[in-house]
Every structure is written in C-alpha cells, then in structure tokens.
Amino acid sequence: SSSTTTNQDASSPSPPPPLIVDGDTGYGGASNMIRTISTLSRAGAAAISIEDQIFPKKCTIAAGSKIQIVNREEAVERVRG
C-alpha cells in the first residue's frame, strides 16, 4: 500500500550531505595545490573552493584594496595541475 511505501522510505537512512571544503589558497604553488586537492578529495570532499590570492593570503579587511591575486598563467596552472 501507499502508506507502507512511505513508511519504508522514511525509515531508510539518508545519505550524508556533500562535504564542501574551503581550500584557502591551496597553501602554496601548483604542487601544493595538487597535494591539497588530492588530500581533500581522498577525505571525501565533493567540492573544494580555492582562492586566487597570492600566498600567503592577507586578511581582506586589514589589506583593503592591496589584495594581490595570482596572474592568469598561474591560475590556469593551478586548475590544470
């Protein structure tokens, strides 16, 4: 019956929510980025956010408009790994 199906669905365990991780700047250059992403992926991350600031990252409130980001070539290298 319909109520039996509903009860079975409600009693089955739900899958865990996806793990979304802040990977900061990747903690260095391209090789560090690869290691960071590989490690987080093996830990079960479904998505990893990587910032484009030059390492070491500065507090955006304290640095204001003096934040520096990586150049296009480095950004592409980070993504391609």
Secondary structure by P-SEA (a helix, b strand, c coil): caaaaaaaaaaccccccbbbbccccccccaaaaaaaaaaaaaacccbbbbbcccccccccccccccbbbbcaaaaaaaaac
